[in-house]
Amino acid sequence: MREGSSIGGLNPGLMDFSASAISPQSQALVHAKTTKKRLWRTRLGCDTLLKTKLRLVEAEGQVVKATLIECSFGILAFNEENELVDKVLFQKKPQVAAQTVLDIEAGKMVDAIQSLIDALKDKGYDAFVFENPSLAKTVERRFNVSVEVDKRLPAGELVRSKTETIAVETGFVKDAKDFGLWMHDFTMETAKLRVKGAVEKRDLVVAQAIQTLDELDKTINMLMARVREWYGIHFPELDRLLEKHETYARLVVDLGSKEKFTVEGLLKEEVPKAKAEGIAKVAEKSMGADLAEADLAQIQALCRDVTRLYQLRQNLEGYLDSTMEEVAPNTKYMVGSLLGARLIAVAGGLTNLAKRPASTIQILGAEKALFRSLKTGTRPPKHGMIFQHTMIHDAKRWQRGKIARALAGKLAIAIRADAFGRREIGAELKAVLDKRIDEIHKKYDQPPPMPAMKPRSEKPRTDKWRKHKRER
């Protein structure tokens, strides 16, 4: 090659001069600016290509879909080729991000969803695909757009498999180490909020209230057994004359000594006249021992505490009745507050109870009898806790199984309406149930005939075992 010729249209001398004149720092700066311009041109080209493609699709009358995937650090939008087209990142404060994610899971409209959908609509997208059905319904009502629900989206699988990489590429965090630390704080805050939400459910309050009521009944019965035995030293005949614990404790507090159990004193305590005359007559001839004033004062103090427990029980029952009206009105209408609350407590919540079939609700509380029948082959139980309902325990013995089955069927519908529908259909279900129970009473008025016993076959007695014993 001749000296001074050009290589690729450039003078070698000029190239040497440029290389020697420009410092390494300047070369790096020029290279960075050139790279930035190329990237900017590439991005402009991609945006132009995307807009052109959207215009062509709109011209052809096709629907342009965007898939929205929510993750721990934001909401990502993908096109039909699973390419990231837009995003909205959450705040880096874990508490705020955790609350936003839980709101999205519950189907609530948050600012991030609203801004992202507005941006996508401006780009030409008119249909949106979600993995969350509740969120899809909210978006459809709010924006009046076409939505689809698919729980196994390729874009979702992509985000879940490369969450860390996408978080770094979108600029949410600097590197994988920062993302790991942030995810730890985020998951801790999410767990706290979920536990708080579970505890705040009113059906758990109902379960605690009915369990407290049952334990209060046990306490009252235990204390009254002691009171009757203690006061029986002074007036033993009163134990069989008064069966109601509350009346017994109230009379001991107000009257005290058996000498004051007169007809006039008992009538002031609102005791029926016939019973008052009988108690007064027995008190005159009582063979109980006399008690000192200090001993009688201690018995009266214990009875006074028992009467306070009865007042507490009455208040708790009223509270439970109002809470059941709020939590499960249909269940309360069908079986009452106490039985409905016991069913919720045994199942572990209203939602868990609603997920159980009517056959399980029918024998709920009779698990021991059920497993014993499965193990030994005996007859399975026909009813469990719902036997407390008057329709069943007041019915004839051979009708209880059929009534329990009918009651459990309608009760299952009422429970599901309380848990998921929030519609008051208790009156309708009760009318249908009453009609069915009347049919059972009329159709099965008489007990079923007893099955005929098979005659025992009389076999001649053999003494083979005696012969075998003699041979041994």
ChimeraX attribute file (.defattr): number of C-alpha atoms within 10 A of each C-alpha:
attribute: neighborCount
match mode: 1-to-1
recipient: residues
	/A:1	6
	/A:2	5
	/A:3	6
	/A:4	9
	/A:5	12
	/A:6	13
	/A:7	9
	/A:8	7
	/A:9	7
	/A:10	10
	/A:11	13
	/A:12	15
	/A:13	11
	/A:14	11
	/A:15	11
	/A:16	10
	/A:17	11
	/A:18	11
	/A:19	11
	/A:20	10
	/A:21	9
	/A:22	10
	/A:23	10
	/A:24	11
	/A:25	9
	/A:26	10
	/A:27	11
	/A:28	11
	/A:29	11
	/A:30	12
	/A:31	12
	/A:32	12
	/A:33	11
	/A:34	12
	/A:35	12
	/A:36	12
	/A:37	12
	/A:38	12
	/A:39	12
	/A:40	12
	/A:41	12
	/A:42	12
	/A:43	12
	/A:44	12
	/A:45	12
	/A:46	12
	/A:47	13
	/A:48	12
	/A:49	12
	/A:50	14
	/A:51	14
	/A:52	12
	/A:53	12
	/A:54	18
	/A:55	14
	/A:56	12
	/A:57	14
	/A:58	15
	/A:59	9
	/A:60	9
	/A:61	9
	/A:62	11
	/A:63	15
	/A:64	16
	/A:65	19
	/A:66	28
	/A:67	27
	/A:68	26
	/A:69	22
	/A:70	22
	/A:71	16
	/A:72	20
	/A:73	25
	/A:74	21
	/A:75	18
	/A:76	24
	/A:77	22
	/A:78	20
	/A:79	18
	/A:80	12
	/A:81	9
	/A:82	15
	/A:83	12
	/A:84	16
	/A:85	15
	/A:86	17
	/A:87	21
	/A:88	17
	/A:89	18
	/A:90	19
	/A:91	14
	/A:92	14
	/A:93	11
	/A:94	21
	/A:95	17
	/A:96	14
	/A:97	20
	/A:98	25
	/A:99	16
	/A:100	23
	/A:101	21
	/A:102	14
	/A:103	14
	/A:104	18
	/A:105	15
	/A:106	13
	/A:107	17
	/A:108	18
	/A:109	15
	/A:110	12
	/A:111	10
	/A:112	16
	/A:113	21
	/A:114	13
	/A:115	12
	/A:116	18
	/A:117	22
	/A:118	12
	/A:119	14
	/A:120	19
	/A:121	15
	/A:122	10
	/A:123	15
	/A:124	17
	/A:125	19
	/A:126	19
	/A:127	18
	/A:128	25
	/A:129	22
	/A:130	23
	/A:131	19
	/A:132	19
	/A:133	18
	/A:134	15
	/A:135	20
	/A:136	22
	/A:137	17
	/A:138	15
	/A:139	22
	/A:140	15
	/A:141	10
	/A:142	11
	/A:143	11
	/A:144	11
	/A:145	15
	/A:146	15
	/A:147	20
	/A:148	16
	/A:149	17
	/A:150	13
	/A:151	11
	/A:152	10
	/A:153	16
	/A:154	14
	/A:155	21
	/A:156	22
	/A:157	12
	/A:158	13
	/A:159	17
	/A:160	14
	/A:161	11
	/A:162	11
	/A:163	16
	/A:164	19
	/A:165	14
	/A:166	18
	/A:167	21
	/A:168	15
	/A:169	12
	/A:170	14
	/A:171	10
	/A:172	18
	/A:173	19
	/A:174	12
	/A:175	14
	/A:176	13
	/A:177	11
	/A:178	13
	/A:179	18
	/A:180	13
	/A:181	10
	/A:182	17
	/A:183	16
	/A:184	11
	/A:185	14
	/A:186	21
	/A:187	15
	/A:188	13
	/A:189	17
	/A:190	21
	/A:191	12
	/A:192	12
	/A:193	16
	/A:194	14
	/A:195	10
	/A:196	11
	/A:197	10
	/A:198	11
	/A:199	12
	/A:200	11
	/A:201	13
	/A:202	16
	/A:203	24
	/A:204	17
	/A:205	19
	/A:206	27
	/A:207	23
	/A:208	14
	/A:209	21
	/A:210	23
	/A:211	16
	/A:212	14
	/A:213	19
	/A:214	14
	/A:215	12
	/A:216	17
	/A:217	15
	/A:218	12
	/A:219	14
	/A:220	20
	/A:221	14
	/A:222	11
	/A:223	16
	/A:224	19
	/A:225	12
	/A:226	14
	/A:227	20
	/A:228	20
	/A:229	13
	/A:230	15
	/A:231	23
	/A:232	15
	/A:233	14
	/A:234	18
	/A:235	22
	/A:236	18
	/A:237	17
	/A:238	18
	/A:239	15
	/A:240	8
	/A:241	14
	/A:242	13
	/A:243	10
	/A:244	9
	/A:245	20
	/A:246	17
	/A:247	15
	/A:248	19
	/A:249	22
	/A:250	17
	/A:251	19
	/A:252	22
	/A:253	20
	/A:254	15
	/A:255	16
	/A:256	18
	/A:257	19
	/A:258	20
	/A:259	12
	/A:260	17
	/A:261	22
	/A:262	19
	/A:263	20
	/A:264	14
	/A:265	16
	/A:266	21
	/A:267	16
	/A:268	9
	/A:269	15
	/A:270	10
	/A:271	17
	/A:272	12
	/A:273	13
	/A:274	10
	/A:275	15
	/A:276	21
	/A:277	18
	/A:278	13
	/A:279	21
	/A:280	20
	/A:281	14
	/A:282	18
	/A:283	21
	/A:284	13
	/A:285	9
	/A:286	16
	/A:287	13
	/A:288	15
	/A:289	12
	/A:290	13
	/A:291	14
	/A:292	9
	/A:293	10
	/A:294	9
	/A:295	12
	/A:296	18
	/A:297	14
	/A:298	11
	/A:299	19
	/A:300	22
	/A:301	13
	/A:302	18
	/A:303	25
	/A:304	17
	/A:305	15
	/A:306	22
	/A:307	20
	/A:308	12
	/A:309	17
	/A:310	17
	/A:311	13
	/A:312	14
	/A:313	18
	/A:314	13
	/A:315	12
	/A:316	16
	/A:317	17
	/A:318	13
	/A:319	14
	/A:320	22
	/A:321	18
	/A:322	12
	/A:323	19
	/A:324	24
	/A:325	16
	/A:326	14
	/A:327	20
	/A:328	26
	/A:329	25
	/A:330	30
	/A:331	29
	/A:332	23
	/A:333	20
	/A:334	22
	/A:335	20
	/A:336	16
	/A:337	23
	/A:338	19
	/A:339	19
	/A:340	26
	/A:341	31
	/A:342	21
	/A:343	21
	/A:344	23
	/A:345	22
	/A:346	16
	/A:347	19
	/A:348	14
	/A:349	20
	/A:350	27
	/A:351	16
	/A:352	14
	/A:353	22
	/A:354	22
	/A:355	13
	/A:356	15
	/A:357	13
	/A:358	20
	/A:359	15
	/A:360	16
	/A:361	24
	/A:362	25
	/A:363	22
	/A:364	19
	/A:365	19
	/A:366	17
	/A:367	14
	/A:368	10
	/A:369	17
	/A:370	18
	/A:371	14
	/A:372	14
	/A:373	14
	/A:374	12
	/A:375	9
	/A:376	8
	/A:377	9
	/A:378	12
	/A:379	11
	/A:380	15
	/A:381	17
	/A:382	18
	/A:383	24
	/A:384	18
	/A:385	17
	/A:386	25
	/A:387	20
	/A:388	14
	/A:389	15
	/A:390	10
	/A:391	17
	/A:392	20
	/A:393	15
	/A:394	12
	/A:395	14
	/A:396	15
	/A:397	10
	/A:398	13
	/A:399	20
	/A:400	19
	/A:401	18
	/A:402	18
	/A:403	25
	/A:404	24
	/A:405	18
	/A:406	19
	/A:407	26
	/A:408	22
	/A:409	18
	/A:410	19
	/A:411	28
	/A:412	22
	/A:413	19
	/A:414	28
	/A:415	27
	/A:416	22
	/A:417	20
	/A:418	24
	/A:419	21
	/A:420	11
	/A:421	11
	/A:422	15
	/A:423	13
	/A:424	16
	/A:425	18
	/A:426	22
	/A:427	12
	/A:428	12
	/A:429	19
	/A:430	19
	/A:431	10
	/A:432	12
	/A:433	20
	/A:434	15
	/A:435	10
	/A:436	15
	/A:437	20
	/A:438	12
	/A:439	12
	/A:440	16
	/A:441	15
	/A:442	9
	/A:443	10
	/A:444	14
	/A:445	12
	/A:446	11
	/A:447	10
	/A:448	8
	/A:449	6
	/A:450	6
	/A:451	6
	/A:452	6
	/A:453	6
	/A:454	6
	/A:455	6
	/A:456	6
	/A:457	6
	/A:458	6
	/A:459	6
	/A:460	6
	/A:461	6
	/A:462	8
	/A:463	9
	/A:464	9
	/A:465	9
	/A:466	10
	/A:467	10
	/A:468	9
	/A:469	9
	/A:470	8
	/A:471	7
	/A:472	6
